[in-house]
Amino acid sequence: MTVQGDLPYVPMPGRTQAQPEREPTRTRRRRHSKPAWYLPTTVAVDAVGAAVSVYMAFRLGAAPHARSYAVVVAVAWVLVRFSRTRYAWRKLGESDKTDAVLRDWLILIVLLTAVKATIGEAFPLRLTLLGLVACLPATVVCQGLMSRHLTARRRDGRAVSRALVVGEAAAVDGLVSCLARRTDHEFVVVAACPIGEATPDPAVPVAARLDQRAPARLLGDARPVLSAARRLDVDIVVVIPGPDMVGDRLRQLSWAVHEDGRPLVVVPGLTEVAQHRVEVSSVAGLTMLRVAPPVRRGVALLLKAVMDHVGAALLLVLLAPVFAALAIAVRLDSPGPILHHQIRVGQGGRHFRLVKFRTMVANAPQLKNQLAGTNEHDGLMFKIRHDPRITRVGRVLRRFSVDELPQLFNVLQGQMSLVGPRPPLPDEVAKYNEVELRRLSVKPGLTGLWQVSGRSDLSWDETVALDLRYVDNWSPSVDFSILCRTLRAVVEGSGAY
């Protein structure tokens, strides 16, 4: 959340208002700016993808005016994306949000439906919709590739913003620790201005200190903060509100920072709350964040159930030859049953019998106790990269995650969902704390954030964080995004063992 301010520039001591000492903005922009080709590439892919797909649909349908309709739809698609601020420089490449593309696409469908209702049968809506279905992948792929490119640049220290953090020492430590765990964001903390006498972690240099008491004059906070910002050549000032930095004091600091030509970011303290659940409002002059509760009922949940059953049924029919081939391979590879049944814990702590292709020797459960001391995972899950119990065929099945396909029958029975957290074992759940038990608030899934984010290569804390992020921020568009990412994760096979 960015605080805005419109008061005149507040001069620093020894300088006149007409000649404030400001670091050249152009220099700072060059350091943390994104590649110039992001914007034209994004617009071109959106326009060309929509135009080509609609044109091909019209040509295949032998409909007249293919070029005209293709141009009109392409322009409409670009305008919808523009109106939704998808081309804003701050947002380009920032995240691979398939759900945002889907929402834009639905808006375009509504817009074209309204056009058809206005001009009648002269507008071939069916052919247009057919073309628009084909245009979605182009936008999604472009957005994903750009996001990965930007993340790679930031891991190399490019396209980043040098940040100065203002707040209480404990809050500064928490923010820095959270930012250090990820490399897909723009912030690089170079120093802090702690409030009070407490000192943050030694890894964060102290650029200046602010008095716990609110200063009598505006320059009380502005002088040390702006002096540190200029000396350290920072691009952005990050403020963590607290008992000693709130209300007018925060407001006045924002005036000084903005008049110095730097943006100000306020960290409200919420973690793992998706943007679509947060609404900013102003009441009696106070800025408030309204956080919507997680989706647990209603039309969205009904849609998820329908998609689970329909999707599982279709996949079982389409993959029947694959099931037969895998069953023969498992049977010929080693003695024992083709399918492996295991008790897992589902939504609300209910136990169910999970089914999957057998990938281990028949007596694998008995051998687990002998291997207990070789567990390579830091949490409650039991994982060994080179598990001796895994068969030759089983290793291939696990590499591409096809051993999980029989769980489609669990989805049909309503015990699982296509997308959700990993279904845990009862002995794992017995050791859960209150936070980890929240993973059981939704149905476990055939795929999920854990599967598309590294799987067994993730630590236990990372696994729990991903599952809780899904539990709290689930939506149909999130499921759609995870399903799209699952294919790439299966092909890459990273973390699968």
N, C-alpha and C positions, 0 to 999 in steps of 0.2 A: 504494500500500500504506500503510495507516494503522497506526501503532504504538500499542498500547494500554498504559496504565499505571494501577495502582490504589493507589499509595502515598499517604499523607496529604499535604495541602497544605504546601508548603515556603514559609514566610513570607519576604518581602523584608525587608531591614534597615530598622528603624524602624517596622515594622508588626507588629501582633499576629496570631496565627493566627486569632483570632476575627473580625478585621475586615480581611481582605485587600483591597488596592486593585484592584478589578476593574472593567473597563469594562462597562456594562450590556449583557448578552447580547441583550436585545430590540432594542436599537438596531442592533447588527451584523446581526441576522437580517433586519430590515426592509430594509437596504441590499442584501443579496445574495440575498434570498429570491425564489422563483419565484411567479408569480401563483397565487392561492388556488384558481382554478378548474381547475388542471391535474388534481388528483386526482379530484374528482367527475366531471369530463368524461371522463377515461380510463375510470373504472369504468362510467359510464353507457353509453359507446359499446360497450365490451366486452359488457355485459349485454344491451343492447337489440339490438345487432347479432346476437348469438347467438340470442336469443329470436325475433326477427322472421324470421330466415332459416330456423330450424328450424320455426317455425309455418307459414311459407309452403310449405315442403317437405311437411309433413304435410297441409296443405289441398289441395295439388295432387295428392297421392297418395291423397286421400280416406280418410286414416287417422284413427281416433278418438283422443281425448285430446290433441289438438294443443296446447292451451294448457298442459296439465300438463307434457308433455314439453319444451315450449319453456322453461318456467320452470326445470325441473330442469337442462336442459343449460346455460342461461344462468348459473345459480348454480354449476354445476360448472366452467364456463369461468372465471368470476371467481375461484373458489377456487384453480384451477390457477395462474392469473396471480399471485394473492396469495402462494401458497406459493413461487413462483419470484422473489419480491421485486420484481415488476415495478411495484408501486405504492409502492415506497420513495421518499420525497421526494427523496433524493439522485439517483435514476435518472430521475425523470419529465422527459421532454423532452430528455434528455442526448444521445441519439443515435437515428438512424433505423435500428434494427437489425431488419430483416425476418427475418433468420435466427433471432433469439431468439423472435419470434412463431411462426415455423414449428416450432421445437422445443417450445414450449408446446402448440401445436396437436396435435403428434404424441403428447405425453403425454396429452392429453385423449382422443385416439382410443384409446390403449391402455387408459385408464381405462374408457371406455364399452364397449370390447370385453370387458373383465373383467366389467362389469355384465351384459352379455348372456349371458356364459357362466354367470353365477350364477342369473339369473332365467329363462333359456331364451328361447323364441320370443316371449314376451310383449313383449319390448323390440325395437321396429323399428329395428335398427341401420342398415340401408341408407338409410332416409329421414333418420335423424339425421345420417349422414355427408354426405348430399347438402346438408342445411342448413348443416352446419359448413363445407363448402367455400365457401359464399357468405358466411359470417361473417368469413372471413379478411381480405378487402379493407377492411372497416370498421375493424378494429383497425390494420391497416398504414397506412391513409390518416390515421387520427387520430394515430398515432405520428409519421408524417412531418410533418404540419402543425404539431404541437406542437414538434417538433425545429426546424423552420424558424422558428417564432415565437420560441423561446428564443434561437436564434442571432441573430436580428434585434435582440432586446433587448440582447444582449451586445455587439453592434457599436455600440450606442448608449450603452454604459457602464452598463447596468442588469443586474441578476441576476448580478453578478460578485462575486468574493471578493478583497479586498486581501491580497496575500501578501508575507510577509517570508522571504527566501531565506537559508539558512545553508549555507556550504560554501566550498571553495577557490575563489579568484577565477576561475580558468580554467573550472571546472565551473559557476560561477554564470553566466558569460558564455554558455556553451553552452546552458544551460537557458533563459535569457532570450531568446536568439536563436531557439531552437526554438519557444517560446511566442509570440513576436512574429510568426511566419510564419502563424499561424492565429488566427481570431477566434471559433471555435466552442467555446471552453472557458471555464471560469469564472475563471481566474487572471489577476489584474492585479498584476504585481510592482511594489511601491512602494519597496522598499529591500532592501539585503542586509547580512548580517553575515559578511564574509569571514574565513576562518581564516588567520592569518599576516599578513605585511606586504604581500603582493601586493595590488594594487588592481584591481577589476573595471572594466568599461567605464564611462566617465564618465556614460553615460545611466542607470546604476543608482546611486542615492545610497547611500553607505555609512552605515548607521545606527549600527553599532558593530563593533568588531573582537574576534575571539576568539584567544586564544593558541594556537599550534600544539601546545604540550604540553598534555596532559590536565590539567585543574585538580585540585588536591588535594581540593577540597570541591565539593559539588553546586552551590552558588551561583556558582561560578566562571564557568560558562556561562549559568546561568539568569538572573543579574542583568542582564547587557547585553542578552540576547535579549528577556527579558520587558519590560525598560525600553523598548526600541525598539518592541516590539509594542504596548505601551500608548500610547506617545507618538504613534505613527503610525496608531493605530486600525486595526490589521490584523485580518483575520478568520481567517487560517490561517498556520501556519508551515511552510515547505517546507524540508526538509533533504536535502542531497546527500551521501551517505556518501563517505568517502575515508580515506586512511591516518591522518588526524588526527581523524576523526569517525566512530568505529565502536565496536561492542561496548558496554561499560558507559557510555562517555561519551555515546553516542547514547541509550542507555536512560535515563540520568539526565536528559538534556535533555527527553526525552519526558514524564517524570514532571512536571517543572516546567511545561511548556507545557500539559499536560492539566489540571493542577490550577489553572491560571490561566483555565480555561474555553475554551481554543482547541484545535481539532484540529491534528494534526501529520501531514504527508504526507512519506513518504520516497521519493525518486526513485532507483530502483536502477540507472539508466544504460542500460537496454534501450531500443531504439528500434524502431518499426514492428513490434512483436510483438503479435499479436491476443490479446485476453484469454483466448480459449478454449484457447490454447496454453500458458498459464501456470498452474501449480498451486503454491499456497503450502503448505509443510509445515514441521514443526518436528522437528529431529533434534538430540539431545543439548543441548537448550536453544537451539539456533541456528535462526533463521528462514531457510528456504531457498526459492528460486524454481526450480521444475523447468520448463524450457522444452521443450515437445514439438517434434520436428523437423517441417518442412513435409511435407505429404502428397504422396508420390511414387508410392505403390503401394497395392494392396489394394482392398477393396470400393468405397471412395469413388471411386477412379479408374475402376473398371469402370462404376460408375453414371454418371460423367461421360461416358464414351465412348458408353454406350447412349443417354443423353439427347441427346448431340450428333447421333448418327445418326438417331434417331427424330424429334427436333425439326426437323432440317434437311429430312428427307423430307416431313414434314407441312407445313412452311412452303412448300416448293417446290410442293406440290400446291395449297395454298390460295392462294398468290400467283401462280399461273400466269397469270390474266387481267392482273394488274398487270405482270408481266414482258412480256407481249405489248404492252400499251399503252406502256410505257417504251421498248421496242425501236423501236416505230413513231415515237415522239417523237424519239429520238436520230437515227434514220435521216433524218427529214424536216428536222431542224434544221441539220445540216451534213454535208458529204461525209466519208466515212470509215467504218470498221467500227463495228458496234453495241457490241461488247465490246472492252475494252482488257485486254491480257495484260501482266503485269509480273512479273519475277523478284523474289521476296521471300525472306527468311531465316526459317526456322521453328525448331522445337524442335531443340536440339542443333547448330544451325548448318547444318541441311540446307536446301538451296534448293528452292523449288517455284514453280510458275507460278500466280500469283494472277489471278483474273478479276473484272472489275467493268464496269459500264456506262461507256462512254466519255463523259467530261464535258469534254474539251479538244479542240482542233483536232487533225487527224490528225498533224501534224508537231510536236506539243508537245515530244517528247523532244529534237528538234534545237534548238528555241528556248530550252530551259532554260539552255544555256551563255550565251546573250545576256542572260539575266535574273539571272545568278548574283549580281551586285552589289546586287540589290534584295530579297534574302531578308530577311524581317521576323522570322524566328524566331532566338532566341539560341543554339540548339543545333545538332545535326547534321541536323535535319529542314529541308527546304526548303519554306517557306510564304510566300505573298504574299496579303494580304487581297483585293486587287483584281487577281488574276492575269489578264493579257490573253489568255492561252491558253484560258481557260474559255469554253465556249459558253453561249448563253442558256438552253437546256434544262439544260445541265450545272450551271449555277449553282443552279437549282431543285433538281436531284437532290442536290447537295452540301448544300444548305440543310437538307434533311430526311433526309440520309444514305441515301437509297434507292439510290444508285449502288453501294453495297456489297452489295446483296442477292445478286448472282450468286456471292458468296463462299460461299453455302450449298453450292455444288457442291464447293468446297474442303473444307468441313466433312465432306461425305459421303465424300470420298476419304481422310479422316483426316489431312489436312495442316494443318487448322485446327480450332478449337473454337468453340462458340457464344460463350464468354466467355474472354477472355485478353488479354495485352498486344497492342499494335499490332504487326503484322508489319513489320519494318524492311527497308530496301533494303540490298543487299550493300555499296554504298559507304559507307553509314552504319555498318554493323557493322565494316567495316575500321578505323574510327576509334574503336571502343569501347574503354574501359578495362576492368579486371577487374570492377569493380562493375557497369558497364552490360552486360557479357556475361551476367550472371546473369539478365537478362530473357529469355534464350533457354532457360531451364531448363524451361519449359512451352510447350505449343502456343500460337501466337498466336490471337487471338480475333476474331470478327465484331464483338463489343462488349466493353467492359471498363471499368475504373475511369477510364482516360483519356477515353473517350467520354462518360461520365456526369458528369465533373467539370470540364468546360470546354473540352476538346479543344484546338484550336489556340491558344486564349487563354492556355494554360498555358506556363510557361517550360520549358526543357529539364530543369532540375533537378527541377521539380515533376512532369514527365512520368515521369522515371526513378524518382522516389520512389513514385509511384502504382503503376507496374508492379512494382517490387520488393515493395511492400506486398502486392500480389496474389500474386506468386510465392511469398512466404514464408508467407502466411496463407490460402491457398486452401482452400475447403471447399465441399461442395454447397450449403450454405445461403448462402454468400457469392455463388456464381453466381446463385442464385435472387434474391437482393437486387439484384444488378446488372441482371439481366434486367428486374425490375420498374421499376428507375430508368431503363432505356434508353428506354422509351416516352415518359416525361416529357422526357428530354433531346432526343429526336428532335422532339417537338412544339415545344419552346422554340427549338431550333436554335442555341443560343448556342455560339460558338466554331467553327461549321462554315463553312469556306471553303476 
